Amino acid sequence: MATYVLVPGACHGGWWYDDIAAELRSAGHTVHAMTLTGLGPQESAAGINLDTHIDDVVRLLESEDLRDVVLCGHSYAGMVIAGVADRVPERIKTLLHVDAFAPEDGDSAWSLTSGFWHDWYAGGAGADGFAFAPLPILDERTVPHPLATMTQQIRLTGAHRRVPRREYVYCAEFENSPFTQTYERLKDDPSWHVRTLPISHNIVREAFDDFREILLDAA
């Protein structure tokens, strides 16, 4: 049986994975669906950056002594899982970026985006300057997301490349996708297994069965 650690995208908590996690658990797998610091109800975003979120996941892996993990990150969480893989590659079996950032050393979510996304990140943080508000189209359970997680540059030593299997899922019908350049960079890279789905960004809602099979195959 496999061990999964599932990290959600901006403004979301572990609840985003509830249905898929339940199916994996019913098949006998161990699943940790994470809510990162600052993304629980009524949590403050002050002082929270990308390093905080990387530390959240590393702490789980080490405190639970998890090994041979399928580490999955959706959207923003691609930044997080890349940092985790660089810190503890020996604990990870498969790194699964699902329509997500897949950064190089020195990248940030800010440097990898522009236009609409900058307007959302910076413009959405007007209430307190620490966090940007979720978009109106998102689930009602979403919460403001710490702005510093998007602007902090990631530091990667290259150790993340020691993870035995690295996979990328590109959602090809996501309008104004910030991940198209990432897909173009990785699609012919032999160190990545890349696939596309003819859907928009919310893979849980739009391609649940495909996502379940991708997760099972990653194990």
N, C-alpha and C positions, 0 to 999 in steps of 0.2 A: 504494500500500500504506500501511497505517496504522501508527502507533506507539502502543503501549499501555504504560501504567505501572499495575500492579495492586498495590494495597496491602491486606494482609489485616487481619482484625479481631483483637481482643484474644487474646493467648496463641498466636497462629498466626504462621507464617513464610511466606515466598514459596512453600514447598512446597504450600500449600493450593490454589494456582492451577495446579499442574503439568500436569494433564490438559487444562485449557482452554487454557493457554498453548501446549502442544504442538500443539493443533489450529489455533490462530491462526498459529503459526509455519509449520505445514505449508501454510497458504494464502498464505504469503509476507509476513506481517506481522512487525514487530519488536515483541518483548514483553519488558518488564522486570518480573518478579515479585519484589517487594521483601520482604526480611526486615529489619525496623526494628531500630534499636539496642536491645540488651537482650533481644532475642527469639531470639537464636541459642543453640545448646547451651552451657550452662555460663556464660552471660554474666551479669554482675551488673546489677541494676536500680538501684543506688545512683546518684543524681544525674540520672536520666533523667526528663524530663517531656515534655509535649506539644510544646513548642518543639523539643526534640531530634528528635522524629519528623518534624515539619514540615521541619526543617533537612535531615534525611536525604534527603527526596524532592526538595527544592529543589536540593540539591547534585548529585543524579543528573541532573536536568534541565539544570543549567548545565554540569556537567563533560562531559556527552555532547552538549551543545548540541541538546537535543531540542525540537522545535517541532510544532505542530499535534497535540498529544498527546491521546489519550483517557485521562483520569486517573480510575481506578476505585477506589473504596474500599468495603469491606464492613464493616458493623457499626461498631465503634469507629473504624475508619479514615475514616469520614465526617468526624470532627473534623480528622484530618490533612489530607485533601485540600482541605477548606475553607480551612485555613490556607495551604496551598501555593498555591491559586488566588488568594488575596488577595495573596500575595507576587509571583507571576510569572504573572499572567493572560494575558500576551501569548504564553506558551508552550503554552497549553492550548486545545484545540479543543472538547472535550466533558468536562464534569464529571459523572461517573456515581456516584451514591450508591446502593448496593445494600443495602436493608434496614439503613440506617445513620443515624447522627446527621447532621443538616444544620444546624449551629449558627448563631445570631446572635451579634453581638459581646457578649462577656462571659459566654457560656454555657460550661459544662463538661459532660463526661459525667456528673459527679456531680449537677449542678443539673438535668439533663434526665432523671434517673432517681430512683427511690425504692425503698423496700421491699426486695424480693428482691435487686435489683441492688446496693443499698447494703450489704446483708448479705454479698453475694459479694465486692465490692471491699474493704470494710474488714475483714470477718471473715476473708477468705481471705489477708490479709496478716500473719497472726499469726506466721509463721515468722521473718521478719526485719524486718518493718515497711516494706520497700521494694517488695514485689511480692506480688500475690495469686495464689494457686494456681489452675490451670485446674479447671473443673468435671469431675467424674468421667466425665460422658457425652461429653466431647470426645475428639478423636483422641489417641492415645498419644504423638504427637509434640509436642503442645502443651507450652508451658513457662509458668512464672509471668510475669505481666505487670506492668510498672512501675506502681505505684499512682499516682504523681504525674501520670501522663499523663491520668488520669481526673478528678483534682481541680483541675488548673490551668485557669483561665479562658482562653478563646481571645480574641485581640485581632484584630478584623477592621476594616479601614478602609472596606470596601465595594467595593474593587477586584475582589473575586471575582465580583461581578455583571457584570463586563465579559467573562467567558467566554461565547463565542457560544451555547453549548448546555449546558443544565443538565437532567439527568435524575434521576428518583427511581424506584426499584423497591421496592415494599412487599410483603413476604411476609405474606399476610393470615392464615395459620394458625399463626403463631408465638405460642405460649402466653405470656401475660404480657409481650407485646412492649413494649419501651421506646420503640418507634418509631411507635406509633399516633398520638400527638399530632403528630409531625412530618408524617406522611402527611396528617392532617386539615388541617394548616396549609398544605400545599403543593398539595393535589389540585386546587384551583380557582385556583391562581396561574398566570396566563398566561406567566410567565417560566420555568416549569418544565414539562417533559414527564413526567407521572407515570403509572405503570402498576402493576397489582397482579398477583400470582401466588398461586394457591391452595395454597401450600406453607408449611412452617415455615422456619426461619432458614437452613439449610444449602443454599443454592441450587446449589452445585456437585454435591452428592449427590442432591438432590431434583428439580432441573430443569436438568440439564446442557445439554440442547439449547436450551431457552429462553434460558439464560444466554449461550450462544454466539451466538445470533441477536441478543440485546440488545447484546452487545459489537460485533458486526459492524455492526449498524444505527447504533450510536453513532459509527462512523467515517464 
